Amino acid sequence: MRIVAFSNQKGGVAKTTSSYAMAVGLARRDYKVLVIDADPQENLSMTAGIDLNDVDPDPEDIDKLTPEQRRYFLENVPAKLFEVMKGEKDINKAIIPIADNLDLIVGGIDLASADMTFTGIKREQLIKKAFKKLKKDYDFCIIDCSPALGVVLMNILTVADEVIIPLEPGAYSLQGLSRLYGFIDDIHDYTNDKLKVNGILVTKVRNTANSKIWINDIQEKAELLGTKVYKSRIRLNVSVEEAQTMNMDIFQYSGSSAAARDYDDFIDEFLEEDE
């Protein structure tokens, strides 16, 4: 299983959109894919059509249930990544089938408190340990990471093979990139020597002179950091927001849109690297 993490310290760069589009696109190519929503905001899960009330219920609603109803509910509600990391639930109980060849694991809103919760020795190994218990075989695992450089990202990078960094061409696009690279280098040196940055994916591209200037800056920064910028560019397209509103992936909502075509090109480029 090839594990790919989408990470960027800056929000609003189409990280969630890109990770979900890649997961769906690979599944449409007949690969078996597991996608993990490791961001406590759970936007990927919502886009995938998951009713988060079924996964992260209000405690007051649970208290209103009879003992028999509560027992049934707790036994059948999907586990969350946070519970798996705590050792309370089996990772196989967290897998939710959402489409042909595509399964999802929801992180859970409690991931926001992970840095305070996980403080013991080998706390960076929790997800790696859970992955060893996976019973289902996958070709790819795509992980949507939180912007926070904390224990959850540390766990993800410890188990991941590679990182893709979505980056928007703009005044703040390169802010924090060196810090993220430093974090990745530390994980590579201490917990996962196979980890690498696969490349930078430029997103939300506008056909303006300013956008071209920033893309050149991104390419120069990538060279300094020893990585590449994908040739595929993801254009800014209203179909992405519309698909999210409809809780649909971009290919299902508008397969002929510019964004869908761009993501298809990116996935093809990603897969061609190994040919």
C-alpha positions as CSV (number, residue, x, y, z in Angstrom):
1,M,0.0,0.0,0.0
2,R,1.4,3.4,-1.1
3,I,0.6,6.0,1.6
4,V,0.3,9.6,0.4
5,A,-0.2,12.6,2.7
6,F,-1.5,15.9,1.5
7,S,-0.1,18.6,3.9
8,N,0.4,22.3,4.1
9,Q,0.7,24.5,7.2
10,K,-1.5,27.1,5.4
11,G,-5.2,26.6,5.1
12,G,-7.3,27.5,2.0
13,V,-4.9,26.0,-0.5
14,A,-7.3,23.2,-1.8
15,K,-5.6,20.5,0.4
16,T,-8.9,18.7,1.2
17,T,-10.2,19.2,-2.4
18,S,-7.0,17.8,-3.9
19,S,-6.7,14.8,-1.5
20,Y,-10.3,13.8,-2.1
21,A,-10.1,14.3,-5.9
22,M,-7.0,12.1,-6.0
23,A,-8.6,9.4,-3.9
24,V,-11.7,9.4,-6.1
25,G,-9.7,9.6,-9.3
26,L,-7.5,6.6,-8.3
27,A,-10.6,4.6,-7.4
28,R,-12.1,5.4,-10.8
29,R,-9.0,3.9,-12.3
30,D,-9.8,0.6,-10.5
31,Y,-7.3,1.1,-7.7
32,K,-8.4,0.1,-4.2
33,V,-8.2,3.3,-2.1
34,L,-8.5,4.2,1.5
35,V,-8.9,7.9,2.2
36,I,-8.4,9.3,5.7
37,D,-9.9,12.6,6.9
38,A,-7.3,13.5,9.5
39,D,-8.4,17.1,9.8
40,P,-10.7,17.8,12.8
41,Q,-12.8,20.1,10.6
42,E,-14.0,16.9,8.8
43,N,-14.6,18.8,5.5
44,L,-13.5,15.8,3.4
45,S,-16.0,13.6,5.2
46,M,-18.8,16.1,4.6
47,T,-18.0,16.3,0.9
48,A,-18.0,12.5,0.8
49,G,-21.6,12.6,2.0
50,I,-21.0,11.3,5.5
51,D,-23.6,12.5,8.1
52,L,-21.3,13.6,10.9
53,N,-24.1,13.3,13.4
54,D,-23.8,9.6,13.0
55,V,-20.0,9.6,13.6
56,D,-19.6,12.5,16.1
57,P,-23.0,12.6,17.9
58,D,-24.0,15.2,20.5
59,P,-23.4,13.6,23.9
60,E,-26.8,15.0,25.0
61,D,-28.5,13.0,22.2
62,I,-26.8,9.8,23.4
63,D,-27.9,10.5,27.0
64,K,-31.5,10.5,25.8
65,L,-31.3,7.0,24.5
66,T,-32.5,4.0,26.6
67,P,-29.7,1.7,27.8
68,E,-30.5,-0.8,25.1
69,Q,-30.5,1.9,22.4
70,R,-27.3,3.4,23.7
71,R,-25.6,0.0,23.6
72,Y,-26.7,-0.7,20.1
73,F,-25.6,2.7,18.9
74,L,-22.2,2.5,20.5
75,E,-21.6,-0.9,19.0
76,N,-22.6,0.1,15.5
77,V,-21.4,3.7,15.1
78,P,-18.2,3.8,13.0
79,A,-15.0,4.2,15.0
80,K,-12.9,7.4,14.4
81,L,-9.2,7.8,13.9
82,F,-8.9,9.5,17.3
83,E,-10.4,6.5,19.0
84,V,-8.1,4.2,17.0
85,M,-5.1,6.2,18.1
86,K,-6.2,6.0,21.8
87,G,-6.4,2.2,21.4
88,E,-10.1,2.2,22.2
89,K,-11.3,0.9,18.8
90,D,-10.0,-1.4,16.1
91,I,-9.0,0.4,12.9
92,N,-11.1,-2.0,10.8
93,K,-14.2,-0.8,12.7
94,A,-13.5,2.7,11.4
95,I,-13.6,1.9,7.7
96,I,-16.7,3.3,5.9
97,P,-17.3,2.2,2.3
98,I,-18.3,5.3,0.3
99,A,-18.0,4.2,-3.4
100,D,-16.7,1.4,-5.6
101,N,-13.0,0.8,-4.7
102,L,-13.1,3.7,-2.1
103,D,-13.3,3.5,1.7
104,L,-13.1,6.3,4.2
105,I,-11.9,6.8,7.8
106,V,-13.2,9.8,9.7
107,G,-10.7,11.5,12.0
108,G,-13.2,13.0,14.5
109,I,-13.4,16.4,16.0
110,D,-11.4,15.2,19.0
111,L,-8.3,15.2,16.9
112,A,-8.1,18.9,17.8
113,S,-7.1,17.9,21.3
114,A,-4.5,15.3,20.2
115,D,-1.5,17.2,21.4
116,M,-2.9,17.3,24.9
117,T,-4.1,13.7,24.8
118,F,-1.1,11.8,23.4
119,T,2.0,12.6,25.5
120,G,3.6,9.3,26.2
121,I,6.6,7.5,24.7
122,K,6.3,6.5,21.0
123,R,3.3,8.7,20.6
124,E,4.3,9.2,17.0
125,Q,3.9,5.5,16.3
126,L,0.1,5.2,17.1
127,I,-1.2,5.3,13.5
128,K,1.6,3.1,12.2
129,K,0.8,0.5,14.9
130,A,-2.9,0.6,13.9
131,F,-2.1,0.2,10.2
132,K,-0.5,-3.1,10.9
133,K,-3.9,-4.5,11.9
134,L,-5.6,-3.5,8.6
135,K,-7.4,-6.6,7.3
136,K,-8.3,-5.1,3.9
137,D,-5.8,-4.7,1.1
138,Y,-5.4,-1.3,-0.6
139,D,-3.3,0.0,-3.4
140,F,-3.3,3.5,-2.0
141,C,-4.0,5.4,1.2
142,I,-4.6,9.1,0.7
143,I,-4.5,11.2,3.9
144,D,-5.9,14.7,4.2
145,C,-3.8,16.3,7.0
146,S,-4.6,19.2,9.4
147,P,-2.6,22.4,8.9
148,A,-1.3,22.0,12.5
149,L,2.3,20.8,12.9
150,G,1.4,18.5,15.8
151,V,1.2,15.0,17.0
152,V,-1.4,13.9,14.4
153,L,0.8,15.1,11.5
154,M,3.8,13.5,13.2
155,N,1.9,10.2,13.3
156,I,0.8,10.5,9.6
157,L,4.3,11.3,8.4
158,T,5.8,8.4,10.4
159,V,3.6,6.0,8.4
160,A,3.5,7.8,5.1
161,D,5.7,7.1,2.0
162,E,5.4,10.5,0.6
163,V,4.0,14.0,0.9
164,I,2.3,16.2,-1.7
165,I,2.1,19.9,-0.8
166,P,-0.8,21.9,-2.4
167,L,0.2,25.5,-2.8
168,E,-1.8,28.5,-4.1
169,P,0.1,31.1,-6.1
170,G,-0.2,34.2,-4.0
171,A,1.4,36.6,-1.6
172,Y,1.2,34.2,1.3
173,S,1.7,30.9,-0.6
174,L,5.2,30.3,0.5
175,Q,4.7,31.3,4.1
176,G,5.5,28.4,6.3
177,L,6.8,26.1,3.6
178,S,10.3,26.0,5.0
179,R,9.0,25.2,8.4
180,L,6.9,22.4,7.0
181,Y,10.0,21.0,5.2
182,G,11.9,21.2,8.5
183,F,9.2,19.2,10.2
184,I,9.2,16.6,7.4
185,D,13.0,16.4,7.6
186,D,12.9,15.7,11.3
187,I,10.4,12.9,10.8
188,H,12.6,11.5,8.0
189,D,15.7,11.6,10.3
190,Y,14.1,10.2,13.4
191,T,11.1,8.0,12.7
192,N,10.7,7.4,8.9
193,D,13.7,7.4,6.7
194,K,11.7,6.4,3.6
195,L,9.6,9.6,3.8
196,K,10.0,12.1,0.9
197,V,8.3,15.1,-0.5
198,N,6.9,13.9,-3.9
199,G,6.2,17.4,-5.1
200,I,4.3,20.6,-5.0
201,L,0.9,20.8,-6.6
202,V,-0.1,24.4,-7.6
203,T,-3.8,25.0,-7.1
204,K,-6.4,27.7,-7.6
205,V,-4.5,29.0,-10.6
206,R,-5.9,32.2,-12.2
207,N,-4.9,33.4,-15.7
208,T,-3.3,36.5,-14.5
209,A,0.2,38.0,-14.6
210,N,0.4,38.0,-10.8
211,S,-0.4,34.3,-10.7
212,K,2.4,33.6,-13.2
213,I,4.9,35.6,-11.1
214,W,4.0,33.5,-8.0
215,I,4.2,30.2,-9.9
216,N,7.8,31.2,-10.9
217,D,8.6,31.9,-7.2
218,I,7.2,28.5,-6.2
219,Q,9.3,26.8,-8.8
220,E,12.5,28.6,-7.5
221,K,11.6,27.6,-3.9
222,A,11.1,24.0,-5.0
223,E,14.5,23.9,-6.6
224,L,16.1,25.2,-3.4
225,L,14.3,22.6,-1.3
226,G,15.2,19.8,-3.7
227,T,11.8,18.9,-5.0
228,K,9.7,19.4,-8.1
229,V,6.5,21.3,-9.0
230,Y,4.0,19.1,-10.8
231,K,3.5,20.2,-14.4
232,S,-0.3,19.8,-13.9
233,R,-1.9,22.9,-12.6
234,I,-5.3,23.0,-10.9
235,R,-7.3,26.0,-12.2
236,L,-9.6,28.0,-10.0
237,N,-13.1,26.8,-10.9
238,V,-16.5,27.3,-9.5
239,S,-17.4,23.7,-10.0
240,V,-15.3,22.7,-7.0
241,E,-17.4,24.8,-4.6
242,E,-20.6,23.7,-6.3
243,A,-19.6,20.0,-5.9
244,Q,-18.8,20.5,-2.2
245,T,-22.2,22.2,-1.7
246,M,-23.9,19.1,-3.3
247,N,-21.7,16.7,-1.3
248,M,-20.4,15.2,-4.5
249,D,-16.8,14.7,-5.8
250,I,-15.7,16.9,-8.7
251,F,-15.8,14.0,-11.2
252,Q,-19.4,13.0,-10.3
253,Y,-20.6,16.6,-10.2
254,S,-18.9,17.9,-13.4
255,G,-16.5,15.5,-15.1
256,S,-16.1,17.9,-18.0
257,S,-15.2,20.9,-15.8
258,A,-11.7,22.5,-15.9
259,A,-11.0,21.3,-12.3
260,A,-11.9,17.7,-13.1
261,R,-9.7,17.7,-16.2
262,D,-6.9,19.2,-14.3
263,Y,-7.1,16.7,-11.5
264,D,-7.2,13.9,-14.0
265,D,-4.0,15.2,-15.6
266,F,-2.4,15.5,-12.2
267,I,-3.3,11.9,-11.3
268,D,-2.0,10.6,-14.6
269,E,1.3,12.6,-14.0
270,F,1.6,11.1,-10.5
271,L,1.1,7.5,-11.8
272,E,3.4,8.0,-14.7
273,E,6.3,8.6,-12.3
274,D,6.6,4.8,-11.6
275,E,6.3,3.6,-15.2
